[in-house]
Amino acid sequence: MSMFDTAGAGADTTARTENTRRKLERMRLALSHQEPDRVPVSDFFWGSFVERWRSELGLPPDANPYFHYDLDWIVTTPNMDPWIRPFETLRETPEEVVVKTGFGAVMHKHLAFPMPEMRAWEIDTFDKLERAEFDDPRDRRRFYCSGDNQIAGVGDGFHRDSPAWTRTIRSLHPDFPVYGSMIEASECLTRLVGQGNAMLWMAEHPDGMGAVIRRIGAYYLEMAKAEIEAGAGLLDGFVIWGDVAYKKSTFMAPRYWREHFKPCVARMTALAHAHGLPVIYHGCGNVKAIFGDFIELGIDAYNPLEAKAGLDVVELRRQYGHRIGFCGNSDIQVWETGDPDAIRREVLRKLNAAKGGGYIFQSDHSVTSGVSGLTYDLIVKLVREHGRYPLRLGAFEEDESIRTRLEPD
């Protein structure tokens, strides 16, 4: 029996609608490399996109794309800040806000611009990083209490007093397959000390940073254990956030990643699998140098497969067959053109990767404010129409060689 035959260990599916159970089965089959009724579709949305979408489609101010399109899965994030504390407001005007967060990061958010800027960090030397002591990873406030936290509060929008994580998953559980999530060491370091400092200190103190990475990895593994317990059987899967690459390759040498980061990812993946939760790993950039490692770890699907970093899901399917699932890769830059013919070509060609299952349709990162509401409406309709099995992609059907090479190794 597949580990995905249940909706997460102990999940109470009786409270779920028949439609939600169909979505669970659709995700289960896709991640088991079988063909469900149709290709699952979902995404991550910028708040500024949602505002534009509501306006352009004439929707009410509380309209939500997940509910409006009845999307197939959703991910949630508890409070992952190393120090649980309210934001310290350093500057605030009607146009911008500057706060210090529970990562010790000083963040500038210009309210008219899509993303914030990290300007400084409390931990600004390697010595401080080595000596840093974090709050309890199992602190109940991470899961059961509302409050400020960096990941939920400072992004494309700015929000104070984010709701309790357990309240969020309970509210979503009847309508969606709900995934929990946790950052790993690389993602933590970006927020805790900045990517530049992290790379510099890996070069200057390779062994010392290795020890720090292992300690951070163990810390977030313990937090992931507490999260799964707090989820109390309501989770259907798990996302590991772990950006380790940019457009060309990994931030660090693949050998260094394998030695210090990979064991932490392996343990978190094994933890989720032990609870019957499929794992989607989210890592931006070009990870071709270590893609085989994610297959070795048993990652169920990789996201977001950035087209702008040279990744192509159809070619990846040819190369790796059904040894791993894919989630994403539809080029957001094509979506931003608003050109219906280019969008149709992009969507239908990428659906070739869904032959035999193993593919969740999403953008190659997240839906930006550069995408019109009408464009996203068109994209969902294209996936729903042409993503039904057996797939018939017309002029965008790839040649027969892809069918042969799609068979499991």
HUGIHU-V703855 format. One record per residue. N is the residue number from 0. RES is the residue in three letters. SS is DSSP state (A for helix, B for strand, O for the rest). OMEGA is omega in whole degrees, 0 to 359 (999 if undefined). BURIAL is I if it has 24 or more other ideal C-beta (glycine too) atoms within 12 Angstrom, else O. Layout:
n:N res:RES ss:SS omega:OMEGA burial:BURIAL
n:N res:RES ss:SS omega:OMEGA burial:BURIAL
//
This chain:
n:0 res:MET ss:O omega:179 burial:O
n:1 res:SER ss:O omega:176 burial:O
n:2 res:MET ss:O omega:182 burial:I
n:3 res:PHE ss:O omega:180 burial:I
n:4 res:ASP ss:O omega:175 burial:O
n:5 res:THR ss:O omega:181 burial:I
n:6 res:ALA ss:O omega:183 burial:I
n:7 res:GLY ss:O omega:186 burial:I
n:8 res:ALA ss:O omega:175 burial:I
n:9 res:GLY ss:O omega:184 burial:O
n:10 res:ALA ss:O omega:179 burial:I
n:11 res:ASP ss:O omega:182 burial:O
n:12 res:THR ss:A omega:181 burial:I
n:13 res:THR ss:A omega:180 burial:O
n:14 res:ALA ss:A omega:186 burial:O
n:15 res:ARG ss:O omega:179 burial:I
n:16 res:THR ss:O omega:176 burial:O
n:17 res:GLU ss:A omega:178 burial:O
n:18 res:ASN ss:A omega:178 burial:O
n:19 res:THR ss:A omega:177 burial:I
n:20 res:ARG ss:A omega:175 burial:I
n:21 res:ARG ss:A omega:178 burial:I
n:22 res:LYS ss:A omega:176 burial:I
n:23 res:LEU ss:A omega:179 burial:I
n:24 res:GLU ss:A omega:178 burial:I
n:25 res:ARG ss:A omega:178 burial:I
n:26 res:MET ss:A omega:181 burial:I
n:27 res:ARG ss:A omega:181 burial:I
n:28 res:LEU ss:A omega:180 burial:I
n:29 res:ALA ss:A omega:182 burial:I
n:30 res:LEU ss:A omega:173 burial:I
n:31 res:SER ss:O omega:180 burial:I
n:32 res:HIS ss:O omega:170 burial:I
n:33 res:GLN ss:O omega:182 burial:I
n:34 res:GLU ss:O omega:174 burial:I
n:35 res:PRO ss:O omega:179 burial:I
n:36 res:ASP ss:O omega:178 burial:O
n:37 res:ARG ss:B omega:180 burial:I
n:38 res:VAL ss:O omega:176 burial:I
n:39 res:PRO ss:B omega:179 burial:I
n:40 res:VAL ss:B omega:173 burial:I
n:41 res:SER ss:O omega:175 burial:I
n:42 res:ASP ss:O omega:170 burial:I
n:43 res:PHE ss:O omega:190 burial:I
n:44 res:PHE ss:B omega:170 burial:I
n:45 res:TRP ss:O omega:176 burial:I
n:46 res:GLY ss:A omega:180 burial:I
n:47 res:SER ss:A omega:173 burial:I
n:48 res:PHE ss:A omega:183 burial:I
n:49 res:VAL ss:A omega:177 burial:I
n:50 res:GLU ss:A omega:179 burial:O
n:51 res:ARG ss:A omega:180 burial:I
n:52 res:TRP ss:A omega:178 burial:I
n:53 res:ARG ss:A omega:183 burial:I
n:54 res:SER ss:A omega:185 burial:O
n:55 res:GLU ss:A omega:180 burial:O
n:56 res:LEU ss:A omega:178 burial:O
n:57 res:GLY ss:O omega:184 burial:O
n:58 res:LEU ss:O omega:180 burial:O
n:59 res:PRO ss:O omega:186 burial:O
n:60 res:PRO ss:O omega:178 burial:O
n:61 res:ASP ss:O omega:180 burial:O
n:62 res:ALA ss:O omega:185 burial:O
n:63 res:ASN ss:O omega:183 burial:O
n:64 res:PRO ss:A omega:179 burial:I
n:65 res:TYR ss:A omega:180 burial:I
n:66 res:PHE ss:A omega:183 burial:O
n:67 res:HIS ss:A omega:182 burial:O
n:68 res:TYR ss:O omega:181 burial:I
n:69 res:ASP ss:O omega:185 burial:I
n:70 res:LEU ss:O omega:197 burial:I
n:71 res:ASP ss:O omega:175 burial:I
n:72 res:TRP ss:B omega:181 burial:I
n:73 res:ILE ss:B omega:182 burial:I
n:74 res:VAL ss:B omega:181 burial:I
n:75 res:THR ss:O omega:182 burial:I
n:76 res:THR ss:O omega:173 burial:I
n:77 res:PRO ss:O omega:177 burial:I
n:78 res:ASN ss:O omega:182 burial:I
n:79 res:MET ss:O omega:181 burial:I
n:80 res:ASP ss:O omega:177 burial:I
n:81 res:PRO ss:O omega:177 burial:I
n:82 res:TRP ss:O omega:182 burial:I
n:83 res:ILE ss:O omega:183 burial:I
n:84 res:ARG ss:O omega:177 burial:O
n:85 res:PRO ss:O omega:172 burial:O
n:86 res:PHE ss:O omega:172 burial:I
n:87 res:GLU ss:B omega:183 burial:O
n:88 res:THR ss:B omega:180 burial:O
n:89 res:LEU ss:B omega:179 burial:O
n:90 res:ARG ss:B omega:178 burial:O
n:91 res:GLU ss:B omega:175 burial:O
n:92 res:THR ss:O omega:177 burial:O
n:93 res:PRO ss:O omega:184 burial:O
n:94 res:GLU ss:O omega:188 burial:O
n:95 res:GLU ss:B omega:175 burial:O
n:96 res:VAL ss:B omega:175 burial:I
n:97 res:VAL ss:B omega:183 burial:I
n:98 res:VAL ss:B omega:168 burial:I
n:99 res:LYS ss:B omega:189 burial:I
n:100 res:THR ss:O omega:177 burial:I
n:101 res:GLY ss:O omega:168 burial:I
n:102 res:PHE ss:O omega:185 burial:I
n:103 res:GLY ss:O omega:181 burial:I
n:104 res:ALA ss:B omega:173 burial:I
n:105 res:VAL ss:B omega:188 burial:I
n:106 res:MET ss:B omega:178 burial:I
n:107 res:HIS ss:B omega:178 burial:I
n:108 res:LYS ss:B omega:172 burial:I
n:109 res:HIS ss:B omega:192 burial:O
n:110 res:LEU ss:O omega:179 burial:O
n:111 res:ALA ss:O omega:183 burial:O
n:112 res:PHE ss:O omega:190 burial:O
n:113 res:PRO ss:O omega:187 burial:I
n:114 res:MET ss:O omega:181 burial:O
n:115 res:PRO ss:O omega:176 burial:I
n:116 res:GLU ss:B omega:172 burial:O
n:117 res:MET ss:B omega:187 burial:I
n:118 res:ARG ss:B omega:184 burial:O
n:119 res:ALA ss:B omega:181 burial:O
n:120 res:TRP ss:B omega:173 burial:I
n:121 res:GLU ss:O omega:178 burial:I
n:122 res:ILE ss:O omega:184 burial:I
n:123 res:ASP ss:O omega:173 burial:O
n:124 res:THR ss:O omega:179 burial:O
n:125 res:PHE ss:A omega:178 burial:I
n:126 res:ASP ss:A omega:178 burial:O
n:127 res:LYS ss:A omega:180 burial:O
n:128 res:LEU ss:A omega:179 burial:I
n:129 res:GLU ss:A omega:185 burial:O
n:130 res:ARG ss:A omega:187 burial:O
n:131 res:ALA ss:O omega:175 burial:I
n:132 res:GLU ss:O omega:187 burial:O
n:133 res:PHE ss:O omega:173 burial:I
n:134 res:ASP ss:O omega:182 burial:I
n:135 res:ASP ss:O omega:179 burial:O
n:136 res:PRO ss:O omega:181 burial:I
n:137 res:ARG ss:O omega:180 burial:I
n:138 res:ASP ss:O omega:186 burial:I
n:139 res:ARG ss:O omega:180 burial:O
n:140 res:ARG ss:A omega:180 burial:I
n:141 res:ARG ss:A omega:190 burial:I
n:142 res:PHE ss:A omega:191 burial:I
n:143 res:TYR ss:A omega:185 burial:I
n:144 res:CYS ss:O omega:171 burial:O
n:145 res:SER ss:O omega:180 burial:I
n:146 res:GLY ss:B omega:179 burial:I
n:147 res:ASP ss:O omega:167 burial:I
n:148 res:ASN ss:O omega:192 burial:I
n:149 res:GLN ss:A omega:187 burial:I
n:150 res:ILE ss:A omega:179 burial:I
n:151 res:ALA ss:A omega:191 burial:I
n:152 res:GLY ss:A omega:185 burial:I
n:153 res:VAL ss:B omega:179 burial:I
n:154 res:GLY ss:O omega:176 burial:I
n:155 res:ASP ss:O omega:171 burial:I
n:156 res:GLY ss:O omega:176 burial:I
n:157 res:PHE ss:B omega:185 burial:I
n:158 res:HIS ss:O omega:172 burial:I
n:159 res:ARG ss:O omega:172 burial:O
n:160 res:ASP ss:O omega:178 burial:O
n:161 res:SER ss:B omega:183 burial:I
n:162 res:PRO ss:O omega:178 burial:I
n:163 res:ALA ss:O omega:183 burial:I
n:164 res:TRP ss:A omega:181 burial:I
n:165 res:THR ss:A omega:176 burial:I
n:166 res:ARG ss:A omega:180 burial:O
n:167 res:THR ss:A omega:183 burial:I
n:168 res:ILE ss:A omega:178 burial:I
n:169 res:ARG ss:A omega:181 burial:I
n:170 res:SER ss:A omega:183 burial:O
n:171 res:LEU ss:A omega:188 burial:I
n:172 res:HIS ss:A omega:181 burial:I
n:173 res:PRO ss:O omega:191 burial:I
n:174 res:ASP ss:O omega:185 burial:I
n:175 res:PHE ss:O omega:158 burial:I
n:176 res:PRO ss:B omega:186 burial:I
n:177 res:VAL ss:B omega:178 burial:I
n:178 res:TYR ss:B omega:167 burial:I
n:179 res:GLY ss:B omega:180 burial:I
n:180 res:SER ss:B omega:178 burial:I
n:181 res:MET ss:B omega:173 burial:I
n:182 res:ILE ss:B omega:171 burial:I
n:183 res:GLU ss:O omega:193 burial:I
n:184 res:ALA ss:A omega:183 burial:I
n:185 res:SER ss:A omega:180 burial:I
n:186 res:GLU ss:A omega:177 burial:I
n:187 res:CYS ss:A omega:184 burial:I
n:188 res:LEU ss:A omega:178 burial:I
n:189 res:THR ss:A omega:181 burial:I
n:190 res:ARG ss:A omega:187 burial:I
n:191 res:LEU ss:A omega:183 burial:I
n:192 res:VAL ss:O omega:183 burial:I
n:193 res:GLY ss:O omega:183 burial:I
n:194 res:GLN ss:A omega:180 burial:I
n:195 res:GLY ss:A omega:178 burial:O
n:196 res:ASN ss:A omega:182 burial:I
n:197 res:ALA ss:A omega:181 burial:I
n:198 res:MET ss:A omega:179 burial:I
n:199 res:LEU ss:A omega:183 burial:O
n:200 res:TRP ss:A omega:173 burial:I
n:201 res:MET ss:A omega:179 burial:I
n:202 res:ALA ss:A omega:184 burial:O
n:203 res:GLU ss:A omega:184 burial:O
n:204 res:HIS ss:O omega:188 burial:O
n:205 res:PRO ss:A omega:181 burial:O
n:206 res:ASP ss:A omega:179 burial:O
n:207 res:GLY ss:A omega:178 burial:O
n:208 res:MET ss:A omega:176 burial:I
n:209 res:GLY ss:A omega:178 burial:I
n:210 res:ALA ss:A omega:178 burial:O
n:211 res:VAL ss:A omega:181 burial:I
n:212 res:ILE ss:A omega:180 burial:I
n:213 res:ARG ss:A omega:179 burial:I
n:214 res:ARG ss:A omega:178 burial:I
n:215 res:ILE ss:A omega:178 burial:I
n:216 res:GLY ss:A omega:179 burial:I
n:217 res:ALA ss:A omega:180 burial:I
n:218 res:TYR ss:A omega:182 burial:I
n:219 res:TYR ss:A omega:171 burial:I
n:220 res:LEU ss:A omega:178 burial:I
n:221 res:GLU ss:A omega:177 burial:I
n:222 res:MET ss:A omega:178 burial:I
n:223 res:ALA ss:A omega:176 burial:I
n:224 res:LYS ss:A omega:180 burial:I
n:225 res:ALA ss:A omega:180 burial:I
n:226 res:GLU ss:A omega:180 burial:I
n:227 res:ILE ss:A omega:176 burial:I
n:228 res:GLU ss:A omega:180 burial:I
n:229 res:ALA ss:A omega:178 burial:I
n:230 res:GLY ss:A omega:172 burial:I
n:231 res:ALA ss:O omega:176 burial:I
n:232 res:GLY ss:O omega:182 burial:I
n:233 res:LEU ss:O omega:181 burial:I
n:234 res:LEU ss:O omega:180 burial:I
n:235 res:ASP ss:O omega:180 burial:I
n:236 res:GLY ss:B omega:186 burial:I
n:237 res:PHE ss:B omega:176 burial:I
n:238 res:VAL ss:B omega:172 burial:I
n:239 res:ILE ss:B omega:178 burial:I
n:240 res:TRP ss:B omega:184 burial:I
n:241 res:GLY ss:O omega:180 burial:I
n:242 res:ASP ss:O omega:179 burial:I
n:243 res:VAL ss:O omega:186 burial:I
n:244 res:ALA ss:B omega:173 burial:I
n:245 res:TYR ss:O omega:189 burial:O
n:246 res:LYS ss:O omega:187 burial:O
n:247 res:LYS ss:O omega:184 burial:O
n:248 res:SER ss:O omega:181 burial:O
n:249 res:THR ss:B omega:178 burial:I
n:250 res:PHE ss:O omega:181 burial:I
n:251 res:MET ss:O omega:177 burial:I
n:252 res:ALA ss:O omega:178 burial:O
n:253 res:PRO ss:A omega:179 burial:O
n:254 res:ARG ss:A omega:181 burial:O
n:255 res:TYR ss:A omega:177 burial:I
n:256 res:TRP ss:A omega:182 burial:I
n:257 res:ARG ss:A omega:184 burial:I
n:258 res:GLU ss:A omega:191 burial:O
n:259 res:HIS ss:A omega:183 burial:I
n:260 res:PHE ss:A omega:187 burial:I
n:261 res:LYS ss:A omega:180 burial:I
n:262 res:PRO ss:A omega:179 burial:O
n:263 res:CYS ss:A omega:178 burial:I
n:264 res:VAL ss:A omega:179 burial:I
n:265 res:ALA ss:A omega:182 burial:I
n:266 res:ARG ss:A omega:179 burial:I
n:267 res:MET ss:A omega:177 burial:I
n:268 res:THR ss:A omega:180 burial:I
n:269 res:ALA ss:A omega:178 burial:O
n:270 res:LEU ss:A omega:181 burial:I
n:271 res:ALA ss:A omega:180 burial:I
n:272 res:HIS ss:A omega:179 burial:I
n:273 res:ALA ss:A omega:178 burial:O
n:274 res:HIS ss:O omega:177 burial:I
n:275 res:GLY ss:O omega:184 burial:I
n:276 res:LEU ss:O omega:173 burial:I
n:277 res:PRO ss:B omega:185 burial:I
n:278 res:VAL ss:B omega:169 burial:I
n:279 res:ILE ss:B omega:179 burial:I
n:280 res:TYR ss:B omega:178 burial:I
n:281 res:HIS ss:B omega:176 burial:I
n:282 res:GLY ss:O omega:181 burial:I
n:283 res:CYS ss:O omega:173 burial:I
n:284 res:GLY ss:O omega:184 burial:I
n:285 res:ASN ss:O omega:183 burial:I
n:286 res:VAL ss:O omega:182 burial:I
n:287 res:LYS ss:A omega:184 burial:I
n:288 res:ALA ss:A omega:182 burial:O
n:289 res:ILE ss:A omega:183 burial:I
n:290 res:PHE ss:A omega:178 burial:I
n:291 res:GLY ss:A omega:179 burial:O
n:292 res:ASP ss:A omega:179 burial:I
n:293 res:PHE ss:A omega:174 burial:I
n:294 res:ILE ss:A omega:179 burial:I
n:295 res:GLU ss:A omega:181 burial:O
n:296 res:LEU ss:O omega:181 burial:I
n:297 res:GLY ss:O omega:174 burial:I
n:298 res:ILE ss:O omega:185 burial:I
n:299 res:ASP ss:O omega:176 burial:I
n:300 res:ALA ss:B omega:180 burial:I
n:301 res:TYR ss:B omega:181 burial:I
n:302 res:ASN ss:B omega:5 burial:I
n:303 res:PRO ss:O omega:179 burial:I
n:304 res:LEU ss:O omega:188 burial:I
n:305 res:GLU ss:O omega:176 burial:I
n:306 res:ALA ss:A omega:181 burial:I
n:307 res:LYS ss:A omega:175 burial:I
n:308 res:ALA ss:A omega:174 burial:I
n:309 res:GLY ss:O omega:180 burial:O
n:310 res:LEU ss:O omega:180 burial:I
n:311 res:ASP ss:O omega:188 burial:I
n:312 res:VAL ss:A omega:179 burial:I
n:313 res:VAL ss:A omega:177 burial:I
n:314 res:GLU ss:A omega:177 burial:I
n:315 res:LEU ss:A omega:177 burial:I
n:316 res:ARG ss:A omega:177 burial:I
n:317 res:ARG ss:A omega:184 burial:O
n:318 res:GLN ss:A omega:189 burial:O
n:319 res:TYR ss:A omega:181 burial:I
n:320 res:GLY ss:O omega:182 burial:I
n:321 res:HIS ss:O omega:176 burial:I
n:322 res:ARG ss:O omega:179 burial:I
n:323 res:ILE ss:O omega:175 burial:I
n:324 res:GLY ss:B omega:180 burial:I
n:325 res:PHE ss:B omega:183 burial:I
n:326 res:CYS ss:B omega:179 burial:I
n:327 res:GLY ss:O omega:174 burial:I
n:328 res:ASN ss:O omega:175 burial:I
n:329 res:SER ss:B omega:194 burial:I
n:330 res:ASP ss:O omega:182 burial:I
n:331 res:ILE ss:A omega:179 burial:I
n:332 res:GLN ss:A omega:173 burial:O
n:333 res:VAL ss:A omega:178 burial:I
n:334 res:TRP ss:A omega:184 burial:I
n:335 res:GLU ss:A omega:178 burial:I
n:336 res:THR ss:A omega:184 burial:O
n:337 res:GLY ss:O omega:182 burial:O
n:338 res:ASP ss:O omega:185 burial:O
n:339 res:PRO ss:A omega:181 burial:O
n:340 res:ASP ss:A omega:179 burial:O
n:341 res:ALA ss:A omega:180 burial:O
n:342 res:ILE ss:A omega:178 burial:I
n:343 res:ARG ss:A omega:179 burial:I
n:344 res:ARG ss:A omega:180 burial:I
n:345 res:GLU ss:A omega:184 burial:I
n:346 res:VAL ss:A omega:186 burial:I
n:347 res:LEU ss:A omega:179 burial:I
n:348 res:ARG ss:A omega:182 burial:I
n:349 res:LYS ss:A omega:178 burial:I
n:350 res:LEU ss:A omega:173 burial:I
n:351 res:ASN ss:A omega:181 burial:I
n:352 res:ALA ss:A omega:182 burial:I
n:353 res:ALA ss:A omega:180 burial:I
n:354 res:LYS ss:O omega:184 burial:I
n:355 res:GLY ss:O omega:184 burial:I
n:356 res:GLY ss:O omega:176 burial:I
n:357 res:GLY ss:O omega:181 burial:I
n:358 res:TYR ss:B omega:172 burial:I
n:359 res:ILE ss:B omega:183 burial:I
n:360 res:PHE ss:B omega:173 burial:I
n:361 res:GLN ss:O omega:174 burial:I
n:362 res:SER ss:B omega:179 burial:I
n:363 res:ASP ss:O omega:166 burial:I
n:364 res:HIS ss:O omega:180 burial:I
n:365 res:SER ss:O omega:186 burial:I
n:366 res:VAL ss:B omega:187 burial:I
n:367 res:THR ss:O omega:176 burial:I
n:368 res:SER ss:O omega:175 burial:I
n:369 res:GLY ss:O omega:178 burial:I
n:370 res:VAL ss:O omega:180 burial:I
n:371 res:SER ss:O omega:177 burial:I
n:372 res:GLY ss:A omega:179 burial:I
n:373 res:LEU ss:A omega:178 burial:O
n:374 res:THR ss:A omega:181 burial:I
n:375 res:TYR ss:A omega:176 burial:I
n:376 res:ASP ss:A omega:178 burial:I
n:377 res:LEU ss:A omega:183 burial:I
n:378 res:ILE ss:A omega:180 burial:I
n:379 res:VAL ss:A omega:180 burial:I
n:380 res:LYS ss:A omega:178 burial:O
n:381 res:LEU ss:A omega:181 burial:I
n:382 res:VAL ss:A omega:181 burial:I
n:383 res:ARG ss:A omega:182 burial:I
n:384 res:GLU ss:A omega:188 burial:O
n:385 res:HIS ss:A omega:179 burial:I
n:386 res:GLY ss:O omega:177 burial:I
n:387 res:ARG ss:B omega:180 burial:O
n:388 res:TYR ss:O omega:358 burial:O
n:389 res:PRO ss:O omega:183 burial:O
n:390 res:LEU ss:O omega:175 burial:I
n:391 res:ARG ss:O omega:190 burial:O
n:392 res:LEU ss:O omega:173 burial:I
n:393 res:GLY ss:A omega:183 burial:O
n:394 res:ALA ss:A omega:183 burial:O
n:395 res:PHE ss:A omega:175 burial:O
n:396 res:GLU ss:O omega:176 burial:O
n:397 res:GLU ss:O omega:182 burial:I
n:398 res:ASP ss:O omega:188 burial:O
n:399 res:GLU ss:O omega:182 burial:O
n:400 res:SER ss:A omega:182 burial:O
n:401 res:ILE ss:A omega:180 burial:I
n:402 res:ARG ss:A omega:180 burial:O
n:403 res:THR ss:A omega:186 burial:O
n:404 res:ARG ss:A omega:176 burial:I
n:405 res:LEU ss:O omega:182 burial:I
n:406 res:GLU ss:O omega:180 burial:O
n:407 res:PRO ss:O omega:178 burial:O
n:408 res:ASP ss:O omega:999 burial:O
//
